[in-house]
Amino acid sequence: MSYKLNQQAKKTARVRSLFVAALVLACAFGTVTRAAAQNAIQKVTPPPTPIDITPPAGNSAFLVGHAFGSQGYICLPDGAGGTSWTINAARPEATLFTKFFGQDVQIITHFASINANPKEGVSVPLSGNATWQSSFDTSKVWAKAIGTPVIAGTDPASCPNSGAIPCLLLQSVGNQEGPAGGRLLADVTFVQRLNTKGGAAPTTACTVGQTQLQGYSADYFFYHKDQ
């Protein structure tokens, strides 16, 4: 009798866990897509930032993702007879999360890809552009860094961690709806990379052609034009 009760309890717990997981994902999908239109999760308030990485007036943050990933580096000649680590623009990789009911839920993936829908006048580099793709509706934004990066550790409010990759402002150079018309990232105008930790170039000696990945975390804030 106790065995049957134990099995029933386990089955009930499994069903409950699956139900909660489904509920979290359903709420995540609905909430994040509404956030793109009307800030339904909560008001997104980026920290104050230096002017060089502040989007121009007329753009508002509507979504933030907490990223965990890696930045790639390649060893190249330094022009002085030696070698040095150089950032590999084709190798940023990260997954962006937000919390729903205390659970981390993936909302966006970040990588480099060829810009499939460049804006007028944009020349797409062979290495592609930095890309963010919605995990829900597969809409995309491609962006490139503009202005002067903020050295990590020099701005306590937005970029406080010394020895990390810089904090950046990136401007959209292309956007794309998802195949079913999803628009979470289809109207993004600017992306801020703030609160960076890690990811800086290695300090070890290297040989030409050697590559290395450096882990990092950051907050990415996504902006669109004010309605």
C-alpha positions as CSV (number, residue, x, y, z in Angstrom):
1,M,0.0,0.0,0.0
2,S,2.8,2.4,1.0
3,Y,4.6,1.5,-2.3
4,K,1.6,2.5,-4.3
5,L,1.1,5.7,-2.4
6,N,4.8,6.5,-2.9
7,Q,4.5,5.9,-6.6
8,Q,1.4,8.0,-6.8
9,A,3.1,10.8,-5.0
10,K,6.1,10.7,-7.4
11,K,3.8,10.7,-10.4
12,T,1.9,13.7,-8.9
13,A,5.1,15.5,-8.3
14,R,6.3,14.9,-11.9
15,V,3.0,16.1,-13.3
16,R,3.1,19.2,-11.1
17,S,6.7,19.9,-12.2
18,L,5.7,19.6,-15.9
19,F,2.7,21.8,-15.4
20,V,4.8,24.5,-13.7
21,A,7.4,24.3,-16.4
22,A,4.8,24.6,-19.1
23,L,3.2,27.5,-17.2
24,V,6.5,29.3,-16.9
25,L,7.3,28.9,-20.6
26,A,3.8,30.0,-21.6
27,C,4.0,33.1,-19.4
28,A,7.5,33.7,-20.6
29,F,6.4,33.7,-24.2
30,G,3.3,35.9,-23.6
31,T,5.1,38.3,-21.3
32,V,8.2,38.8,-23.4
33,T,6.2,39.4,-26.6
34,R,4.0,41.9,-24.9
35,A,7.1,43.6,-23.6
36,A,8.1,44.4,-27.1
37,A,4.8,46.3,-27.6
38,Q,4.0,47.8,-24.2
39,N,6.6,47.1,-21.6
40,A,4.4,44.5,-20.0
41,I,7.0,42.7,-17.8
42,Q,8.0,45.9,-16.0
43,K,9.4,49.2,-16.9
44,V,12.9,48.7,-18.1
45,T,15.2,51.4,-16.7
46,P,18.9,51.2,-17.8
47,P,21.4,52.8,-15.5
48,P,22.7,56.3,-16.4
49,T,25.4,56.0,-19.0
50,P,28.2,58.2,-20.4
51,I,27.0,60.2,-23.5
52,D,29.2,58.1,-25.8
53,I,27.1,55.0,-25.1
54,T,23.7,56.6,-24.6
55,P,21.1,56.2,-27.4
56,P,19.8,59.5,-28.8
57,A,16.6,61.0,-27.6
58,G,13.5,59.5,-29.1
59,N,14.5,55.9,-28.2
60,S,13.4,54.0,-25.2
61,A,14.6,50.7,-23.6
62,F,11.9,48.0,-23.7
63,L,13.7,44.8,-22.9
64,V,16.8,43.7,-21.0
65,G,18.6,40.3,-21.1
66,H,21.2,39.0,-18.7
67,A,23.9,37.4,-20.9
68,F,26.4,34.6,-20.3
69,G,28.8,33.7,-23.0
70,S,32.3,33.9,-24.5
71,Q,34.3,36.3,-26.6
72,G,36.8,34.9,-29.0
73,Y,40.4,36.0,-29.6
74,I,43.0,35.2,-32.2
75,C,46.8,35.6,-32.0
76,L,48.2,37.8,-34.7
77,P,51.5,39.6,-35.5
78,D,51.7,42.9,-33.6
79,G,53.8,44.8,-36.2
80,A,56.8,45.0,-33.9
81,G,58.1,41.5,-34.5
82,G,55.9,40.0,-31.7
83,T,52.4,38.7,-31.4
84,S,49.3,39.8,-29.5
85,W,45.7,38.7,-28.9
86,T,43.2,40.4,-31.2
87,I,39.4,40.2,-30.7
88,N,37.8,37.9,-33.2
89,A,34.6,39.8,-34.4
90,A,33.2,36.5,-35.7
91,R,33.2,34.8,-32.3
92,P,30.9,36.5,-29.8
93,E,28.5,33.9,-28.4
94,A,26.0,34.4,-25.6
95,T,22.6,33.4,-24.3
96,L,20.4,36.0,-22.7
97,F,18.0,35.2,-19.9
98,T,15.4,36.9,-17.8
99,K,13.6,35.7,-14.7
100,F,10.0,34.4,-14.6
101,F,8.7,33.2,-11.2
102,G,12.2,32.9,-10.0
103,Q,13.4,30.8,-12.9
104,D,15.9,31.8,-15.6
105,V,14.3,31.6,-19.0
106,Q,16.2,32.0,-22.2
107,I,14.9,34.9,-24.3
108,I,17.6,35.7,-26.9
109,T,20.7,34.2,-28.4
110,H,23.7,36.4,-29.4
111,F,26.2,35.5,-32.1
112,A,27.7,36.8,-35.4
113,S,26.0,36.2,-38.7
114,I,25.7,37.7,-42.2
115,N,23.2,40.5,-42.2
116,A,20.4,39.1,-44.3
117,N,18.4,42.3,-44.3
118,P,20.8,45.3,-44.2
119,K,19.5,48.8,-44.0
120,E,20.0,51.1,-47.0
121,G,23.6,52.1,-47.4
122,V,24.9,49.5,-45.0
123,S,27.9,47.4,-46.2
124,V,28.0,44.0,-44.6
125,P,31.5,42.9,-43.5
126,L,32.6,39.4,-44.5
127,S,32.7,38.4,-40.9
128,G,29.0,39.5,-40.6
129,N,27.5,41.6,-37.9
130,A,26.7,41.1,-34.2
131,T,23.3,39.4,-34.1
132,W,20.6,38.9,-31.5
133,Q,17.8,36.5,-32.3
134,S,14.6,36.0,-30.3
135,S,14.2,32.6,-28.8
136,F,10.4,32.9,-29.1
137,D,9.6,34.3,-32.6
138,T,13.1,34.1,-34.2
139,S,13.0,37.8,-35.2
140,K,16.5,39.4,-35.4
141,V,18.5,42.5,-35.1
142,W,22.0,43.1,-36.5
143,A,24.0,45.9,-35.0
144,K,27.5,47.5,-35.0
145,A,29.3,49.5,-32.3
146,I,29.2,53.2,-32.6
147,G,30.8,56.0,-30.5
148,T,33.6,55.5,-28.1
149,P,33.4,52.4,-25.9
150,V,33.6,52.9,-22.1
151,I,36.5,51.2,-20.4
152,A,35.3,48.7,-17.8
153,G,35.7,50.0,-14.3
154,T,35.6,53.7,-15.3
155,D,31.8,54.3,-14.8
156,P,30.4,53.0,-11.5
157,A,26.8,53.2,-12.6
158,S,26.9,51.3,-15.9
159,C,30.4,49.7,-16.3
160,P,31.9,49.1,-12.8
161,N,34.0,46.0,-13.2
162,S,37.6,46.6,-14.0
163,G,39.4,44.1,-16.3
164,A,36.3,43.3,-18.3
165,I,35.4,43.9,-21.9
166,P,34.2,47.5,-22.6
167,C,30.6,48.7,-22.4
168,L,29.2,49.6,-25.8
169,L,26.4,51.3,-27.7
170,L,25.5,49.4,-30.9
171,Q,23.2,50.7,-33.6
172,S,20.9,48.5,-35.7
173,V,22.2,47.9,-39.3
174,G,19.4,45.4,-40.1
175,N,16.3,43.9,-38.7
176,Q,14.2,40.9,-39.7
177,E,10.8,39.6,-38.6
178,G,10.4,36.0,-37.7
179,P,9.0,33.6,-40.3
180,A,5.5,33.8,-38.7
181,G,5.6,37.6,-38.5
182,G,7.2,37.8,-35.0
183,R,8.5,41.3,-34.2
184,L,10.2,41.2,-30.8
185,L,13.5,42.4,-32.2
186,A,12.3,43.6,-35.6
187,D,12.1,47.2,-34.5
188,V,15.2,47.5,-32.3
189,T,17.1,50.6,-33.0
190,F,20.0,50.4,-30.5
191,V,21.5,47.9,-28.1
192,Q,23.6,48.7,-25.0
193,R,26.1,46.3,-23.5
194,L,26.5,47.2,-19.9
195,N,27.7,45.8,-16.5
196,T,30.3,43.6,-18.2
197,K,32.3,41.0,-16.3
198,G,35.2,39.1,-17.8
199,G,35.8,38.6,-21.5
200,A,39.0,40.7,-21.7
201,A,41.8,39.6,-24.0
202,P,44.2,36.9,-22.5
203,T,47.4,38.1,-21.0
204,T,49.4,35.0,-21.9
205,A,52.0,34.8,-24.7
206,C,50.7,33.3,-27.9
207,T,51.7,32.0,-31.3
208,V,50.2,33.2,-34.6
209,G,46.9,31.5,-35.4
210,Q,46.2,30.4,-31.9
211,T,42.6,31.1,-30.7
212,Q,41.1,31.3,-27.2
213,L,37.6,31.9,-25.8
214,Q,37.1,34.2,-22.8
215,G,34.0,33.8,-20.7
216,Y,31.9,36.9,-19.9
217,S,28.6,38.2,-18.7
218,A,26.8,41.4,-19.4
219,D,23.4,43.1,-19.5
220,Y,22.0,43.9,-22.9
221,F,19.4,46.6,-23.1
222,F,17.3,46.8,-26.3
223,Y,15.7,50.1,-27.5
224,H,13.1,51.0,-30.0
225,K,11.7,54.4,-31.2
226,D,9.2,56.0,-28.9
227,Q,5.7,55.4,-30.0
